[in-house]
Amino acid sequence: MIQWFKSSYSGGDNDCVEAAHIPDGRWHTASYSQSEAAWVEVAEGPVTAVRDTRHRELGALFFGTDAWRAFLASAKGA
């Protein structure tokens, strides 16, 4: 399960930014990546994260359930 916490960059008592660490075991190669290249990795859960396999240090993009479903529908040409 992904654990969310208040980011140290949030100021004062305002919970402006929340962050989560996704365990390495949650990541898998996206089915649309070429098997040799493995360019895209996905971690699925309450929030879906996507990152570049070759540049993991750059972080990830995060999508809520509705946004992720809309993306998949669009990618599949639905």
VENCORMO-V858861 format. One record per pair of residues at least 12 apart in sequence whose ideal C-beta (glycine too) atoms are under 10 Angstrom apart, sorted by sequence separation. I is the first residue (numbers start at 1). J is the second residue. D is the distance in whole Angstrom. If there is no record, write none. Layout:
<<I	J	D> <I	J	D>>
This chain:
<<6	18	6> <7	19	5> <29	41	6> <30	42	5> <39	51	10> <40	52	7> <41	53	5> <48	60	10> <49	61	7> <50	62	8> <5	18	7> <6	19	8> <7	20	10> <28	41	7> <29	42	8> <39	52	7> <40	53	7> <48	61	9> <49	62	5> <50	63	7> <4	18	5> <5	19	6> <27	41	5> <28	42	6> <39	53	6> <40	54	10> <48	62	7> <49	63	8> <4	19	7> <5	20	7> <26	41	10> <27	42	7> <28	43	8> <38	53	5> <39	54	7> <41	56	8> <47	62	5> <48	63	5> <3	19	10> <4	20	5> <5	21	8> <26	42	9> <27	43	5> <28	44	8> <37	53	8> <38	54	8> <39	55	10> <47	63	7> <48	64	8> <3	20	6> <4	21	9> <24	41	10> <26	43	4> <27	44	10> <37	54	8> <43	60	8> <47	64	6> <48	65	8> <2	20	5> <3	21	7> <25	43	9> <26	44	8> <42	60	9> <46	64	8> <47	65	8> <50	68	9> <1	20	10> <2	21	8> <3	22	9> <24	43	9> <26	45	7> <41	60	8> <43	62	9> <44	63	10> <46	65	7> <48	67	8> <49	68	10> <2	22	6> <3	23	9> <23	43	8> <30	50	8> <33	53	8> <45	65	10> <47	67	10> <48	68	4> <2	23	8> <22	43	5> <30	51	10> <42	63	10> <44	65	10> <47	68	8> <48	69	9> <50	71	9> <1	23	9> <27	49	8> <20	43	10> <22	45	8> <26	49	8> <27	50	10> <30	53	9> <48	71	9> <2	26	8> <27	51	7> <29	53	7> <44	68	8> <48	72	9> <1	26	9> <20	45	9> <22	47	9> <20	46	10> <27	53	9> <42	68	9> <20	47	7> <22	49	6> <20	49	8> <22	51	9> <27	56	9> <24	56	10> <27	60	9> <22	60	7> <20	60	10> <22	62	9> <2	43	8> <4	46	9> <20	62	8> <2	45	5> <4	47	9> <19	62	10> <32	75	7> <1	45	7> <2	46	7> <32	76	10> <1	46	8> <2	47	7> <2	49	9> <2	62	10>>
